[in-house]
Amino acid sequence: MDTAPSGTRPAAAPAAHVEIAPSILYFGTPVVLLSTENEDGSFNLAPISSAWALGRTVVLGLGRDGQTAHNLRARPDLVISLPAPGQWRAVERLAPLTGRNPVPATKAEGCRFEPEKFAAAGLTGVPSRHVRPPRVAECPLQLEARAERVRPGASGDFVVVEAAVRTVHADPRVVVPGTDHIDPAAWSPLVYNFRHYFGLGPELGHSYRTQTPRTPGIPAAPR
Ligand SMILES: Cc1cc2nc3c(=O)[nH]c(=O)nc-3n(C[C@H](O)[C@H](O)[C@H](O)COP(=O)(O)O)c2cc1C
């Protein structure tokens, strides 16, 4: 008797998928650079790909022992700068660095302390308007924010941060002229896809909820 729920195939059907045990589940999320303030008033910069937006709140997943989590527990101001795909090398220069001294045992092998991460990455800090940590000048989008909640994640290895965005700075080249809309055809996030860097491909369509003024030549989403 076929006991499979409607819409699924019975278990005996030839399997199209294989069960695997991947070591990571980084299935392709945008990279952000987090600027935070250290104890001594200097600033730290760290690449993070566990980031997404819920309204004006950005949710971040951070390693419990890193300098960024340490800073946000004590000093909640931060800037979330979004690099473009062409900036992946600067991001990767930050990958083996921590602002934490001594380097925690939980950090990946080869990780080293670096107090001057902006310089190490070849990136430029520019003053923010509402928060102390600087924005990354080279990033087309920069979000000034404040960590409203910093809570332990269920596994104990991570903290989950809810950051309220106060101000958005945008390079005019990614803004629809004369509006507050980001032009999705002009902006691409840098996507971290199973530890490899990608940009976006061409547009496929759009949500029925889009409010972006139509770009000539892009077809409406199929109904
Ligand atoms: C592209 C990329 C994405 C990363 N994503 C995360 C992440 O989502 N959460 C995290 O805790 N670390 C992430 N890391 C690792 C941190 O950047 C790394 O642990 C770094 O040492 C943190 O710096 P800090 O200790 O100064 O905060 C990522 C690294 C790279 C290169």
The ligand as an SDF file (V2000), in Angstrom:
LIG
                    3D

 31 33  0  0  0  0  0  0  0  0999 V2000
   33.3870   35.2560    4.0390 C   0  0  0  0  0  0  0  0  0  0  0  0
   33.4500   34.9660    5.5060 C   0  0  0  0  0  0  0  0  0  0  0  0
   32.2730   34.7490    6.2060 C   0  0  0  0  0  0  0  0  0  0  0  0
   32.3080   34.5170    7.5870 C   0  0  0  0  0  0  0  0  0  0  0  0
   31.1290   34.3580    8.2600 N   0  0  0  0  0  0  0  0  0  0  0  0
   31.1430   34.2800    9.6030 C   0  0  0  0  0  0  0  0  0  0  0  0
   29.9290   34.2590   10.3360 C   0  0  0  0  0  0  0  0  0  0  0  0
   28.8410   34.3270    9.7860 O   0  0  0  0  0  0  0  0  0  0  0  0
   30.0070   34.2290   11.6980 N   0  0  0  0  0  0  0  0  0  0  0  0
   31.2090   34.1990   12.3450 C   0  0  0  0  0  0  0  0  0  0  0  0
   31.2330   34.1930   13.5780 O   0  0  0  0  0  0  0  0  0  0  0  0
   32.3750   34.1800   11.6690 N   0  0  0  0  0  0  0  0  0  0  0  0
   32.3660   34.2350   10.3270 C   0  0  0  0  0  0  0  0  0  0  0  0
   33.5480   34.2670    9.6350 N   0  0  0  0  0  0  0  0  0  0  0  0
   34.8070   34.1040   10.3800 C   0  0  0  0  0  0  0  0  0  0  0  0
   35.2220   35.3830   11.0800 C   0  0  0  0  0  0  0  0  0  0  0  0
   35.4260   36.4220   10.1490 O   0  0  0  0  0  0  0  0  0  0  0  0
   36.5250   35.1150   11.8440 C   0  0  0  0  0  0  0  0  0  0  0  0
   36.2260   34.2320   12.9120 O   0  0  0  0  0  0  0  0  0  0  0  0
   37.2160   36.3370   12.3780 C   0  0  0  0  0  0  0  0  0  0  0  0
   38.3750   35.9030   13.0540 O   0  0  0  0  0  0  0  0  0  0  0  0
   36.3520   37.1480   13.3150 C   0  0  0  0  0  0  0  0  0  0  0  0
   37.1050   38.2820   13.7440 O   0  0  0  0  0  0  0  0  0  0  0  0
   37.0220   38.8300   15.2280 P   0  0  0  0  0  0  0  0  0  0  0  0
   37.4540   37.7170   16.1670 O   0  0  0  0  0  0  0  0  0  0  0  0
   37.9800   39.9760   15.2370 O   0  0  0  0  0  0  0  0  0  0  0  0
   35.6060   39.2230   15.4860 O   0  0  0  0  0  0  0  0  0  0  0  0
   33.5500   34.4650    8.2630 C   0  0  0  0  0  0  0  0  0  0  0  0
   34.7310   34.6650    7.5450 C   0  0  0  0  0  0  0  0  0  0  0  0
   34.6820   34.9200    6.1930 C   0  0  0  0  0  0  0  0  0  0  0  0
   35.9630   35.1480    5.4410 C   0  0  0  0  0  0  0  0  0  0  0  0
  1  2  1  0
  2  3  1  0
  2 30  2  0
  3  4  2  0
  4  5  1  0
  4 28  1  0
  5  6  2  0
  6  7  1  0
  6 13  1  0
  7  8  2  0
  7  9  1  0
  9 10  1  0
 10 11  2  0
 10 12  1  0
 12 13  2  0
 13 14  1  0
 14 15  1  0
 14 28  1  0
 15 16  1  0
 16 17  1  0
 16 18  1  0
 18 19  1  0
 18 20  1  0
 20 21  1  0
 20 22  1  0
 22 23  1  0
 23 24  1  0
 24 25  2  0
 24 26  1  0
 24 27  1  0
 28 29  2  0
 29 30  1  0
 30 31  1  0
M  END
$$$$
